Amino acid sequence: MKHLLHDRRLDIVCEATGLHRNTLSGIRNGQIKNPSHDTIRKLSEYFANAS
């Protein structure tokens, strides 16, 4: 997920997924290494629909 977020605007991803900006920032910066199942599901759906 980290590599998928590196070029994304977090405010847009936050709005689309309902995830908090700090969560997305932590994943992108490597501070959150084990995101919850729900977070992974929301991001997976976002990236599947974004392509």
Buried (B, 14 or more C-beta within 10 A) or exposed (E): BEEBBEEBEBEEBBEBBEBEEEBBBBBBEEEBEEBEEEBEEBBEEBBEEEE
